[in-house]
Amino acid sequence: MPLLNRSLDAEEVSVLYAKYGFFLRRRCGAILRDDALADDALQEVFVKVMRGGAAIRDASEPLRWLYRVVDHMGWTGLINTH
C-alpha cells in the first residue's frame, strides 16, 4: 500500500489562505483577544495545515475543518500563555 501524502504544497495552502484567511484570523482574534497572538496563531495554523493537512482535500466543509484547527490551536495557545 503506498504512503499517502499528508502535506499540502504551497499552492494549495495559498488557495486556502486566500479563501479562508480572513475568517480564520477573525476567529483567532475572538479566541485570543490579542492582535499579535492572533496573527501568530493564524500563521501557526497554516504551517500545521501545510505539514499535515491533506485531510482537508476530502473535507466536505473546508472552513469548518479549518475552524477546528484554529479552535484547538487558539485555546492551546491561550492556555499556554496564561
N, C-alpha and C positions, 0 to 999 in steps of 0.2 A: 504494500500500500504506500503510495507516495506521500511525502510530507506536504501538508497544506501551508501555503504562505500566510503566516499570521500577521504580517506587517502590511501597511499601506505605503504606496510610493508617494513621492512629493506632489505629484499631480492630483492624486485622489485627496490628499489632505488639503491641498489648496482649494479644490472644489468645495469640500466640506466647510472650510473656513469662510469662503465667500458666501456660501448659502446660509450657514448657521452661526457664524462667529458672533454676530450682533446679539442674537438671542442668548447664546451661551454666556457672553460677557455680562449681560444683564442679570442672568441667573447667578453668576459668580458674585456680582456686586450685592445682590439681595441676600445671599448667604453670608458673605464675609463682612459686608458693610465697611469696606475699606478699598479705595480705588487701586492702590498699589498691590494689595494682596489679591484683589480680583483679577488684575492684569496678569500677575504671576500665575494664578490658578488657571486662567484661560490658556496660557502658554503650556503649562504642565499637562492640561487636558489634551491638547493637540499632540504633544510629544507622546503621551500614553497611547493615543489613538493611532499615531503613526507606527509605533512599535508593536502593538498587539491588537489593533482594532479591526482586523479583517472581518470579524463577525458583522460589522456594520454593512458589509456588502450584501448580506442576506436579510438585514433588518427591514421589516415592513414599514416601520416608522423611525427613520434615522434620527430625527430630532429627539424623540422620546429616549432612544438608546443613548444619545449624547447627553441628555439631561441626567440620566442615571450616573454617567461617568462624572459629570460636574458635581452632582449631589454628593457622591461618595468622596471625591477629592476635596470638595469645598468643606464638608463637615470634618473630614480628617485634618485638613489644614487649620480649621478653626480650633479644633481640639488641641492640636499640636502647638498653636501659638498662644494658648491661654493656660 
